[in-house]
Amino acid sequence: MIRSVVRGVGTALPRRVMKNADFEGVVETSDEWIVQRTGIRERHIASDDETTASLGEAAARAALANAGMDVAEIDLIVLATSTPNNTFPATAVEIQNRLGMTHGFAFDLQAVCSGFVYAITTADLYIRGGLAKRALVIGSETFSRILDWTDRTTCVLFGDGAGAVILEAQTGEGTTADRGILATSLRSDGSHKEKLYVDGGPSTTGTVGHLRMEGREVFKHAVSMITDVVEDALRIGGISAGQLDWFVPHQANKRIIDASARKLGIDPAKVVVTVDRHGNTSAASVPLALAEAVGDGRIKAGDMVLLEAMGGGFTWGAVLLRW
């Protein structure tokens, strides 16, 4: 059977680093307050010349270099983002153009913080369906553009950045020994919209709007929802949590990450954490963490890796793959 195997990873982060102490003159907060509640110590904030498209392009080029591939070998680009450069066309098409790619097809996917998990699942389906042999999957965000910088409960949580992976069709035996994506599980429930959303849009206010969040409500649902899709992906894949080598969760809040790993029975030493340095980068969160763990040698060929995320809407999902 056809498996979607990860061939390369890449990242891009804005030049500017904003530490917790930098907020003390902006809103009523402190480094201690932010770290205690979120685990975040710093995040990257895009400058005027850094956009979702430019960061996505940089991450894509890094992934191509890591894979030893040329853009001519890519058939499909799927970009996960909630902060596109324009309402249309898709920012994926702009990245396609920036890369000098005039063949294949590209589109955006919007599932907020779960976007990359949704996007890699979608690309896997195109590959297994025979419509693409190699796909560039990107998560790129400039959430600093939609933050209310007077709201201390949200502006300290988010950062900007991009991460990318390249998937390639390879033949597997249909067992858990195969490399590539082994199982996925996606969910959504629109009844939770008011807990995490942006209060604007082309069809409603004609404005971009600002991010609004009921933090306690999100936290209350997060662990159970994450556990739900992780257990489902493990069941479909036919393995136990104890057989995982690495758990790469969405980097929103260290307390959510710790509670989820604890409930799933995953050793903390197997959990990849970057939230302290990146903050919540929404759809870029998972690929940024994944690429870091690959780059520093933690994730190696043959390792069993579990990705998960939860985002506004709510949306949530998990992907099980062998590296």
C-alpha positions in Angstrom: 0.0 0.0 0.0 1.0 3.6 -0.4 2.4 5.4 2.6 3.1 9.2 3.0 6.6 9.3 4.3 8.2 12.5 5.7 11.3 13.3 3.6 12.2 16.8 4.9 11.4 19.4 7.5 12.0 23.1 7.7 11.2 26.2 9.9 11.2 30.0 9.8 10.9 32.4 12.7 10.6 36.2 12.6 13.8 38.1 13.6 12.2 39.9 16.6 12.1 38.0 19.9 9.6 39.4 22.5 10.3 38.3 26.0 7.7 38.3 28.8 9.4 41.3 30.4 8.7 43.3 27.3 5.0 43.1 28.0 5.3 44.8 31.4 5.1 48.2 29.8 2.3 47.2 27.5 -0.3 45.5 29.7 -0.6 44.7 33.4 1.3 41.4 33.6 4.7 40.0 34.6 7.2 37.3 33.6 6.3 35.3 36.7 2.5 35.4 35.9 2.9 34.3 32.3 5.4 31.5 33.1 3.3 30.1 35.9 0.1 30.0 33.9 1.4 29.1 30.4 5.1 28.0 30.5 5.8 30.7 27.9 9.0 32.8 28.3 9.3 34.4 24.9 7.9 34.4 21.3 8.8 35.7 17.9 6.8 38.6 16.5 6.8 39.4 12.7 8.0 42.8 11.5 6.2 44.7 8.8 8.3 42.9 6.0 7.6 39.5 7.4 4.3 37.9 6.4 2.6 34.5 6.5 3.7 34.1 2.9 7.3 35.1 3.4 7.7 32.9 6.5 5.9 30.0 4.7 8.3 30.4 1.8 11.3 30.3 4.0 10.1 27.2 5.9 9.3 25.5 2.5 12.8 26.3 1.2 14.4 24.9 4.3 12.3 21.7 4.0 13.3 21.3 0.4 17.0 21.7 1.3 16.6 19.2 4.2 15.0 16.7 1.8 17.6 17.3 -0.9 14.8 18.1 -3.3 13.9 20.8 -5.9 10.5 22.4 -6.1 10.1 20.8 -9.5 9.6 17.5 -7.7 6.6 18.8 -5.6 3.1 18.2 -6.9 1.0 19.8 -4.2 1.2 22.6 -1.6 -1.2 22.6 1.3 -0.9 25.6 3.6 -2.5 25.6 7.0 -3.2 29.2 8.2 -5.7 31.4 9.9 -3.8 34.6 9.0 -3.5 34.6 5.2 -1.9 37.4 3.3 -5.1 38.2 1.5 -8.7 37.1 1.7 -8.0 35.6 -1.7 -6.1 34.2 -3.5 -4.9 31.5 -1.2 -1.6 32.3 0.4 -0.5 28.8 -0.7 -0.6 30.1 -4.3 1.5 33.1 -3.4 4.1 30.7 -1.8 3.9 28.5 -4.9 4.8 31.6 -7.0 7.5 32.7 -4.6 9.1 29.2 -5.0 9.0 29.5 -8.8 6.5 26.6 -9.1 4.1 26.8 -12.0 2.9 23.2 -12.1 0.8 21.2 -9.7 -1.8 22.8 -7.3 -1.9 24.6 -4.1 -4.5 25.7 -1.6 -5.1 27.0 2.0 -6.7 25.0 4.8 -8.2 26.7 7.8 -8.6 24.8 11.0 -6.9 27.3 13.4 -4.4 25.6 15.7 -5.3 22.1 14.4 -4.6 23.3 10.9 -1.3 21.5 10.3 -2.8 18.2 11.6 -5.7 18.7 9.2 -3.4 19.7 6.4 -1.0 16.7 6.7 -4.0 14.4 6.8 -5.4 16.0 3.7 -2.1 15.7 1.8 -1.8 12.1 2.9 -5.2 11.4 1.3 -4.2 13.1 -2.0 -1.0 11.0 -2.0 -2.7 7.7 -1.2 -5.4 8.6 -3.8 -2.7 9.0 -6.5 -3.2 12.7 -7.2 0.2 13.7 -5.9 3.5 11.9 -5.4 5.1 14.6 -3.2 3.4 17.2 -1.1 4.7 20.3 0.7 2.7 20.8 3.9 3.2 24.1 5.6 1.8 25.7 8.8 2.5 29.5 8.8 1.0 32.2 11.0 1.3 35.8 11.9 -1.1 35.8 14.8 0.4 39.1 16.1 -1.7 40.8 13.4 -5.0 39.7 15.0 -4.2 40.2 18.7 -5.8 42.8 20.9 -2.6 44.2 22.4 -4.7 45.7 25.3 -6.0 42.2 26.4 -3.4 40.7 28.8 -5.2 37.4 28.8 -4.5 36.7 25.1 -1.7 39.0 23.7 1.0 37.2 25.8 0.0 33.8 24.5 0.7 33.9 20.8 3.7 34.2 18.5 4.5 34.1 14.8 6.4 31.5 12.7 6.2 28.8 10.1 7.1 25.1 9.8 7.0 22.7 6.8 7.3 19.1 6.0 7.6 17.2 2.6 5.6 14.0 2.2 6.5 11.5 -0.4 4.6 8.4 -1.7 6.4 5.2 -0.8 5.3 1.6 -0.9 4.6 0.0 2.5 3.5 -3.5 3.6 0.4 -2.2 5.4 1.8 -2.9 8.9 3.0 -0.7 11.8 6.6 -1.4 10.6 5.9 0.8 7.6 7.5 4.3 7.5 5.1 7.2 7.0 1.6 8.1 8.2 -0.1 5.1 9.8 -3.3 6.6 11.3 -5.2 9.9 11.6 -8.2 11.1 13.6 -9.9 14.4 13.1 -12.8 16.0 15.0 -14.7 19.3 15.2 -17.6 20.8 17.2 -18.9 24.2 16.2 -21.0 24.6 19.3 -17.8 25.8 21.0 -17.2 28.7 18.6 -17.6 31.5 21.2 -14.9 30.1 23.4 -12.1 30.9 20.9 -12.7 33.0 17.8 -11.9 36.2 15.9 -14.6 38.9 16.1 -14.4 40.0 12.5 -14.5 38.7 8.9 -15.3 39.8 5.3 -18.9 38.5 5.4 -19.8 39.9 8.9 -17.9 43.0 9.9 -15.8 43.7 6.8 -12.8 43.9 9.1 -10.0 41.5 10.2 -11.1 41.6 13.9 -9.3 40.4 17.0 -8.8 37.1 18.7 -11.1 36.5 21.6 -10.8 33.6 24.1 -12.4 32.2 27.2 -9.2 30.7 28.6 -10.8 28.7 31.4 -13.3 27.1 29.0 -10.7 26.2 26.5 -8.5 24.6 29.2 -11.5 22.7 30.5 -12.1 21.0 27.2 -8.6 20.6 25.9 -7.3 17.6 27.7 -10.3 15.4 27.2 -10.5 16.3 23.5 -6.8 15.8 22.9 -7.0 12.4 24.7 -10.0 11.4 22.5 -8.3 11.8 19.2 -4.9 10.5 20.4 -6.5 7.3 21.7 -8.4 6.9 18.4 -5.3 7.3 16.3 -3.5 4.8 18.5 -6.4 2.4 18.2 -6.5 2.7 14.4 -2.7 2.3 14.2 -2.8 -0.7 16.4 -0.3 0.4 19.0 -0.3 1.5 22.6 0.8 4.9 24.1 3.7 3.0 25.7 5.0 2.2 22.2 5.4 5.8 21.2 8.9 7.2 21.0 7.8 10.8 20.7 4.7 12.9 21.5 4.6 16.2 19.6 1.7 18.2 20.9 0.3 21.6 19.9 2.3 24.2 21.8 -0.4 26.3 23.5 0.1 25.9 27.2 2.6 23.8 29.2 -0.1 22.8 31.7 -2.3 21.4 28.9 0.7 19.5 27.4 1.6 18.1 30.8 -1.9 17.1 31.7 -2.5 15.5 28.4 0.7 13.4 28.5 -0.1 12.4 32.1 -3.7 11.3 31.2 -2.4 9.3 28.2 0.4 7.7 30.3 3.2 9.1 28.1 6.6 9.5 29.7 7.4 13.3 30.1 10.8 12.6 28.6 9.1 11.7 25.3 7.2 14.9 25.0 8.6 17.6 22.7 8.1 21.1 24.2 8.9 24.4 22.5 6.1 26.6 23.9 8.5 28.3 26.3 10.4 29.8 23.3 7.7 30.1 20.6 4.4 30.7 22.5 1.3 29.5 20.6 2.0 29.8 16.9 -1.3 28.2 15.9 -0.9 26.0 12.7 2.9 26.5 12.8 3.1 25.1 16.3 3.3 21.4 15.5 5.7 21.5 12.5 8.0 23.9 14.4 8.2 21.5 17.4 8.6 18.5 15.1 11.4 20.1 13.0 13.3 21.1 16.2 13.2 17.5 17.6 14.4 16.2 14.2 17.1 18.8 13.9 18.6 18.1 17.3 18.6 14.4 16.7 15.9 13.3 19.1 13.5 12.0 16.4 15.4 9.4 14.4 14.5 7.0 11.5 12.1 4.3 12.7 10.8 6.2 15.6 7.0 6.2 16.3 5.7 9.8 16.5 2.3 11.1 17.5 1.2 14.6 16.5 -1.8 16.3 18.0 -3.5 19.7 18.1 -6.7 21.5 19.2 -7.9 24.8 17.9 -10.8 27.3 17.8 -14.1 26.1 16.6 -13.3 23.7 18.2 -11.2 21.5 15.9 -8.9 18.8 17.1 -6.9 15.9 15.6 -4.0 13.5 15.8 -1.6 11.9 13.4 0.4 8.7 14.1 3.5 8.2 11.9 6.7 6.2 11.8 9.7 8.4 11.0 
